[in-house]
Amino acid sequence: MNLTRNISTIALLIFISASLARADSVTEWNTRACELGAPPNFDTPTANRIIAIMHTAIYEAVNAITKKYPAGDVKIDAPNDASVDAAVATAASITLEKLMRD
């Protein structure tokens, strides 16, 4: 019984640590944006503005698929089976490319 409990505890700890170690796509894009927007590339207010706009684009893209929250002024039609991770990557990459290029 004690061995079974220890094995269960170990299995639970492995499961929790594996899920904590894996970042989601929004977190990964946030990290990339922070690295790209860091000085000397951009000053702090500009970098914060870029990241805020990127997150707004991600919100709108994901919400177009999940329809969990109120939509903003932008109406995006997305198929119900669209990939949320693909939507995050597309919204983030296009936003960062446009804002960091100008």
C-alpha positions in Angstrom: 0.0 0.0 0.0 2.8 2.4 0.9 4.6 1.6 -2.3 1.4 2.2 -4.4 1.0 5.6 -2.7 4.6 6.5 -3.4 4.3 5.5 -7.1 1.1 7.5 -7.4 2.7 10.5 -5.8 5.7 10.2 -8.1 3.5 9.9 -11.2 1.5 12.9 -10.2 4.6 15.0 -9.6 6.0 13.9 -13.0 2.7 14.9 -14.7 2.6 18.3 -13.0 6.2 19.1 -13.7 5.8 18.1 -17.4 2.8 20.3 -17.8 4.5 23.2 -16.0 7.6 22.9 -18.1 5.7 23.2 -21.4 4.9 26.8 -22.4 1.8 27.6 -24.5 2.1 29.4 -27.8 1.0 32.8 -26.4 3.8 32.6 -23.8 6.3 31.6 -26.5 5.3 34.6 -28.7 5.4 36.9 -25.7 9.0 35.8 -25.0 9.9 36.3 -28.7 8.4 39.8 -28.8 10.2 40.8 -25.6 13.5 39.6 -27.0 13.0 41.4 -30.3 11.7 44.6 -28.7 14.4 44.9 -26.1 16.9 47.8 -26.2 18.7 48.8 -28.3 16.1 47.8 -30.9 13.3 49.9 -29.3 12.8 52.2 -26.4 10.5 50.8 -23.5 7.3 52.7 -24.5 7.5 51.6 -28.1 8.3 48.0 -27.1 5.3 47.9 -24.7 3.1 49.3 -27.4 4.2 46.7 -29.9 3.6 43.9 -27.4 0.2 45.2 -26.4 -0.9 45.4 -30.0 0.4 41.9 -30.6 -1.6 40.5 -27.7 -4.7 42.3 -28.9 -4.3 40.6 -32.3 -3.8 37.3 -30.6 -6.9 37.8 -28.5 -9.0 38.7 -31.6 -7.7 35.7 -33.6 -8.2 33.2 -30.9 -11.6 34.6 -29.9 -12.8 34.3 -33.5 -12.3 30.5 -33.2 -13.4 30.0 -29.6 -16.1 32.7 -29.3 -15.6 32.7 -25.5 -15.5 36.4 -25.0 -17.0 39.6 -26.4 -15.5 40.5 -29.8 -14.0 43.9 -30.5 -14.8 46.1 -33.4 -13.0 43.7 -35.8 -15.2 40.9 -37.0 -13.2 37.8 -38.0 -14.9 34.7 -39.4 -13.0 31.5 -38.6 -14.0 27.9 -39.0 -14.8 26.1 -35.8 -12.1 23.6 -36.4 -9.4 26.1 -36.9 -6.1 25.7 -35.0 -5.8 28.0 -32.0 -2.0 27.6 -32.1 -1.9 28.5 -35.8 -4.1 31.5 -35.1 -1.7 32.7 -32.3 1.4 32.2 -34.5 -0.1 34.0 -37.5 -1.5 36.9 -35.5 1.7 37.4 -33.5 4.1 37.0 -36.4 2.3 39.3 -38.8 1.8 42.0 -36.1 5.4 41.9 -35.1 6.6 42.0 -38.6 4.5 45.0 -39.5 5.2 47.0 -36.4 8.9 46.3 -36.1 9.5 47.0 -39.8 8.0 50.5 -39.7 
